[in-house]
Amino acid sequence: MASASSTSARSLFIESKMRLADRVQVNVNNIASLARQIQRGSKSSDILMHSAKNFTQQEHGLEAAETNLNKIALIATHLEYQIECINRSSIILEDVTEQIRAMQR
């Protein structure tokens, strides 16, 4: 009788152990499913992708702005040279005008 009772207890223990293992497996699967749902719900990967696209667009815009600023700086330098030439020419023109007036007297 003792062996029947120990066999019964052993089978109950094994059965309980199997049910516990099954429940643990179900819980692990449920946690994995929940993690997937949270990730889909948060759309963190979509937000990161959108942020990366915006960053690259901003980077391209900044590069274009830098190129334009360099062109404007070059144009400003050329304008300064032209202003210097105009100033020299106006000084020479004043001298020539004085010489013409002197010749006309």
C-alpha positions as CSV (number, residue, x, y, z in Angstrom):
1,M,0.0,0.0,0.0
2,A,2.9,2.3,0.7
3,S,4.2,1.8,-2.8
4,A,0.8,2.5,-4.3
5,S,0.6,5.7,-2.3
6,S,4.2,6.7,-3.2
7,T,3.5,5.9,-6.9
8,S,0.4,8.0,-6.7
9,A,2.3,10.8,-5.1
10,R,5.1,10.5,-7.6
11,S,2.6,10.6,-10.5
12,L,0.9,13.7,-8.9
13,F,4.3,15.3,-8.5
14,I,5.2,14.6,-12.1
15,E,1.8,15.8,-13.3
16,S,2.1,19.0,-11.3
17,K,5.6,19.5,-12.6
18,M,4.3,19.1,-16.2
19,R,1.4,21.5,-15.6
20,L,3.8,24.0,-14.1
21,A,6.1,23.7,-17.1
22,D,3.2,24.2,-19.4
23,R,2.0,27.3,-17.5
24,V,5.5,28.7,-17.6
25,Q,5.7,28.1,-21.3
26,V,2.3,29.8,-21.8
27,N,3.4,32.8,-19.7
28,V,6.7,33.1,-21.6
29,N,4.8,33.1,-24.9
30,N,2.3,35.6,-23.6
31,I,5.1,37.9,-22.4
32,A,6.7,37.7,-25.9
33,S,3.4,38.4,-27.5
34,L,2.9,41.4,-25.2
35,A,6.4,42.7,-26.0
36,R,5.7,42.5,-29.7
37,Q,2.4,44.3,-29.2
38,I,4.0,47.1,-27.2
39,Q,6.7,47.5,-29.8
40,R,4.1,47.7,-32.6
41,G,1.9,50.0,-30.5
42,S,4.7,52.4,-29.6
43,K,5.9,52.6,-33.2
44,S,9.3,53.5,-31.9
45,S,11.0,52.1,-35.1
46,D,8.7,54.3,-37.2
47,I,9.5,57.3,-35.1
48,L,13.2,56.6,-35.4
49,M,13.0,56.2,-39.1
50,H,11.0,59.4,-39.5
51,S,13.6,61.3,-37.4
52,A,16.4,59.9,-39.4
53,K,14.8,61.1,-42.7
54,N,14.2,64.5,-41.2
55,F,17.8,64.7,-40.1
56,T,19.1,63.8,-43.5
57,Q,16.8,66.4,-45.1
58,Q,18.1,69.0,-42.7
59,E,21.6,68.0,-43.4
60,H,21.0,68.4,-47.1
61,G,19.4,71.8,-46.5
62,L,22.4,72.9,-44.4
63,E,24.8,71.8,-47.1
64,A,22.9,73.8,-49.7
65,A,22.8,76.8,-47.4
66,E,26.5,76.6,-46.9
67,T,27.1,76.4,-50.6
68,N,24.9,79.5,-51.1
69,L,26.7,81.4,-48.4
70,N,30.1,80.6,-50.1
71,K,28.7,81.9,-53.4
72,I,27.4,85.1,-51.7
73,A,30.9,85.6,-50.1
74,L,32.5,85.3,-53.5
75,I,30.1,87.7,-55.0
76,A,30.7,90.2,-52.1
77,T,34.5,89.9,-52.8
78,H,34.0,90.7,-56.5
79,L,31.7,93.6,-55.6
80,E,34.4,95.0,-53.3
81,Y,36.9,94.8,-56.2
82,Q,34.5,96.6,-58.5
83,I,33.9,99.3,-55.9
84,E,37.7,99.8,-55.6
85,C,38.0,100.0,-59.4
86,I,35.1,102.5,-59.5
87,N,36.7,104.6,-56.8
88,R,40.0,104.7,-58.6
89,S,38.3,105.5,-61.9
90,S,36.4,108.4,-60.2
91,I,39.6,109.8,-58.8
92,I,41.2,109.6,-62.3
93,L,38.1,111.1,-63.8
94,E,38.3,114.1,-61.5
95,D,41.9,114.6,-62.4
96,V,41.1,114.4,-66.2
97,T,38.2,116.8,-65.7
98,E,40.5,119.3,-64.0
99,Q,43.0,118.9,-66.8
100,I,40.3,119.5,-69.5
101,R,39.2,122.6,-67.7
102,A,42.7,123.9,-67.5
103,M,43.2,123.3,-71.2
104,Q,39.9,125.2,-72.0
105,R,41.1,128.4,-70.2
